[in-house]
């Protein structure tokens, strides 16, 4: 079943309540626990010399609903492939509820640039948006929700620089969608922190700084039940918790690359009553 073209938002990294292990050793200063940190720039690091696959396993005694995976701030090269599997039993036992190998293109680490966005003579066939961007590389996988107890993520790297793999953040989550989507007029952009100054020669001096995604959304109609769920999600995450946001799971190319990522809410959450059983609200997001 195809996912509807609506905002998806996750607020709880289920891996935090699961036993997460890696089958390959990590750098002692960059342990596996780092991928669960919500602090940007604190990665997990593997030396994959002699290794062909990085395998991550997570398990819990409690079954949980899951519908999304995000891997952010990685240095994986274009040839890398990924495979996610979810089981209904603990420790990768029982029935397989989801296998990304069954989904065409789900194993591709980067966002493919579609034919219509390519520039003839510049973009190679099969090129990727991520390779030409200064934004963080984000791998996102969304699927119909399943209720499982364990998962396994197999990462098959390509030829990595210095045989090193880094991953800043990894999240497995349930993504909620409102009944009515955000309004037309939504803003998707970047905050470029690059410093610039005019030189005496008349040019510009620039010092590169991080470039981060940003999203501004308005919802002119939320029925009371949806509104209360929305406010509960924002309240649970607060301004200190990560939100896993996919503006449209059916986006492709640059639209997908610009939107899907890990964010923090920067506005105070509230609602304005418009009518009986109808409220308006807003959401301001900045990438973390």
C-alpha positions in Angstrom: 0.0 0.0 0.0 1.4 3.4 -1.0 1.9 6.0 1.8 -0.2 9.1 1.6 1.5 12.4 0.6 1.2 13.9 4.1 3.6 15.1 6.7 5.1 12.3 8.8 6.6 13.2 12.2 8.3 10.9 14.7 9.3 12.0 18.2 10.7 9.0 20.0 13.8 7.1 19.0 12.8 3.5 19.8 16.4 2.4 19.8 16.9 4.3 23.1 14.7 1.7 24.8 16.2 -1.3 23.0 19.5 -3.1 23.5 21.6 -1.9 20.5 24.8 -3.7 19.6 27.2 -3.7 16.7 28.8 -6.9 15.4 31.9 -5.0 14.4 34.1 -3.1 16.8 33.9 0.7 17.0 36.6 3.3 17.7 37.0 3.5 21.5 36.4 7.2 21.5 33.4 6.9 19.2 31.3 4.0 20.6 28.0 2.7 19.3 26.1 4.7 22.0 27.0 7.9 20.1 24.5 7.2 17.3 21.7 7.6 19.9 22.9 10.9 21.2 20.8 13.9 20.2 23.9 16.0 20.2 25.0 16.8 16.7 28.6 16.1 15.8 29.2 13.2 18.2 29.4 10.2 15.8 30.0 6.5 16.0 33.1 5.4 14.0 34.1 2.1 12.6 37.4 1.1 11.0 36.2 -1.4 8.3 39.6 -2.7 7.3 38.9 -6.3 6.4 35.2 -6.0 6.9 32.5 -6.1 4.2 29.4 -5.4 6.2 28.5 -3.4 9.3 25.6 -5.1 11.2 23.6 -3.4 13.9 21.1 -5.3 16.0 18.5 -4.0 18.5 16.0 -5.9 20.6 13.3 -5.3 23.2 11.0 -7.4 25.3 8.2 -5.1 24.4 6.6 -4.9 21.0 6.5 -1.4 19.5 5.0 0.2 16.4 7.7 1.2 13.9 7.4 3.0 10.5 10.6 4.9 9.9 14.4 4.8 10.0 16.8 7.7 9.7 20.5 7.7 9.4 22.0 11.2 9.5 25.4 12.9 9.2 27.2 9.9 7.7 30.2 9.7 5.4 29.1 6.6 3.4 29.9 6.7 -0.2 27.6 6.2 -3.2 28.2 2.5 -3.6 26.9 1.8 -0.1 23.7 -0.3 0.3 21.5 -0.8 3.4 19.1 -3.5 4.4 16.6 -3.2 7.3 14.7 -6.1 8.7 12.1 -6.2 11.6 11.0 -9.3 13.5 8.0 -9.9 15.7 10.2 -11.8 18.2 13.2 -10.7 20.4 16.8 -11.1 19.1 15.9 -11.4 15.4 13.6 -14.4 15.9 10.0 -15.2 14.8 8.4 -13.8 11.6 10.0 -11.1 9.5 7.5 -8.2 9.5 9.5 -6.0 7.2 12.4 -6.4 4.8 13.6 -3.4 2.8 15.1 -5.8 0.3 11.6 -6.3 -0.9 11.3 -2.6 -1.8 12.9 -1.5 -5.1 15.5 1.3 -4.4 15.2 1.2 -0.6 18.8 0.0 -0.3 20.2 3.2 -2.0 22.1 5.3 0.5 21.7 8.6 -1.4 18.8 10.5 -2.9 18.7 9.8 -6.7 18.4 12.8 -8.9 15.4 12.2 -11.3 15.6 12.7 -15.0 13.6 15.9 -14.9 16.0 17.6 -12.5 19.2 16.7 -14.3 21.1 19.3 -16.3 22.2 17.9 -19.6 26.0 17.7 -19.9 26.5 18.2 -16.1 24.6 15.5 -14.2 25.5 11.9 -14.9 22.8 9.4 -15.4 22.1 7.9 -12.0 23.5 10.9 -10.1 22.6 11.8 -6.6 21.4 15.0 -5.0 23.5 14.5 -1.9 26.8 14.3 -3.8 26.3 17.9 -5.1 25.1 19.4 -1.8 26.7 21.0 1.3 23.7 19.7 3.5 24.1 16.8 5.8 23.6 13.4 4.1 20.4 11.8 5.4 19.1 8.3 4.6 15.4 7.9 5.3 13.3 4.9 5.0 9.5 5.0 5.7 7.0 2.1 5.5 3.6 0.9 6.6 3.8 0.6 10.4 4.6 -2.8 11.9 4.7 -3.9 15.5 7.9 -5.7 16.3 10.5 -6.5 19.0 13.8 -6.6 17.2 15.5 -5.2 14.1 18.7 -5.7 12.1 20.4 -3.1 9.9 23.1 -4.3 7.5 25.3 -1.7 5.9 27.5 -2.7 3.0 29.9 0.1 2.5 31.7 0.9 -0.7 35.3 2.1 -0.9 35.4 4.4 2.1 38.1 7.1 2.6 40.7 5.6 4.9 38.4 2.6 5.5 36.4 4.7 8.1 32.7 4.8 8.4 31.0 7.5 10.5 27.4 7.9 11.5 26.2 10.8 13.6 22.6 9.8 14.4 20.5 6.7 13.9 16.8 6.5 14.8 14.0 4.0 14.5 10.6 5.5 15.1 6.9 5.5 14.6 5.8 8.4 12.4 2.4 10.0 12.9 0.5 11.8 10.1 -2.3 14.4 10.6 -5.7 13.8 8.9 -5.3 17.2 7.1 -1.9 18.1 5.8 -0.1 21.4 6.3 -1.2 24.4 4.2 0.0 25.7 0.9 2.7 28.3 1.5 4.9 26.1 3.5 8.5 27.2 3.5 11.4 24.8 3.0 14.9 26.4 3.0 18.3 26.5 4.6 20.1 28.6 7.2 23.6 29.2 5.8 25.9 30.3 8.6 28.8 31.1 6.2 30.6 34.3 7.3 31.2 36.9 4.5 33.0 40.2 4.4 33.8 42.6 1.6 37.5 42.8 0.8 39.4 46.0 0.0 39.8 44.6 -3.6 36.1 44.7 -4.0 35.5 41.0 -3.7 34.1 38.8 -0.9 36.0 36.9 1.8 34.0 33.9 2.9 34.5 31.4 5.7 32.4 28.2 5.3 30.1 27.3 8.1 27.4 24.7 8.4 24.3 24.9 6.3 21.1 23.6 7.9 17.6 22.7 6.7 14.6 24.7 8.0 10.9 24.2 7.6 8.0 26.5 8.5 4.5 24.9 8.4 1.0 26.2 9.1 -2.1 24.0 9.7 -5.3 25.9 9.2 -7.6 23.0 10.1 -7.0 20.4 12.7 -9.9 18.6 14.3 -9.8 18.4 18.0 -8.5 14.8 18.2 -5.7 15.5 15.7 -4.9 18.8 17.4 -4.5 17.1 20.7 -2.3 14.4 19.3 -0.2 17.0 17.6 0.3 19.0 20.7 1.0 15.9 22.7 3.8 15.0 20.3 5.3 18.5 20.4 5.0 18.6 24.2 6.7 15.2 24.6 9.7 16.3 22.5 9.8 19.8 23.8 12.4 22.1 22.3 15.2 19.8 23.5 14.2 16.6 21.7 14.8 15.6 18.2 11.8 15.3 15.7 12.1 12.9 12.8 10.3 14.7 9.9 9.3 13.6 6.4 7.3 16.4 4.7 6.0 14.0 2.0 7.0 10.3 1.8 6.3 10.4 -1.9 8.7 13.2 -2.7 11.6 12.5 -5.0 14.9 14.2 -5.9 15.7 17.6 -4.5 12.3 17.9 -2.8 13.0 14.8 -0.7 16.6 15.8 -0.1 15.6 19.3 1.2 12.9 18.1 3.6 13.4 14.7 5.2 15.8 15.1 8.2 16.1 15.4 12.0 14.9 18.7 13.4 14.2 20.6 16.6 11.1 22.7 17.2 11.9 26.4 17.8 8.4 27.9 18.2 6.1 27.7 21.2 3.3 25.3 20.5 -0.3 26.5 20.7 -3.5 26.4 18.8 -6.2 28.9 17.7 -9.8 27.9 17.6 -11.3 28.5 14.2 -14.7 26.8 14.6 -16.3 24.0 16.4 -14.0 21.0 16.2 -11.5 23.0 14.2 -8.2 24.7 15.2 -5.2 26.2 13.5 -1.6 25.7 14.6 2.0 26.2 13.3 5.3 24.4 13.4 8.8 25.9 13.0 11.6 23.4 12.5 15.4 23.8 12.4 17.7 21.0 11.6 19.7 19.4 14.3 
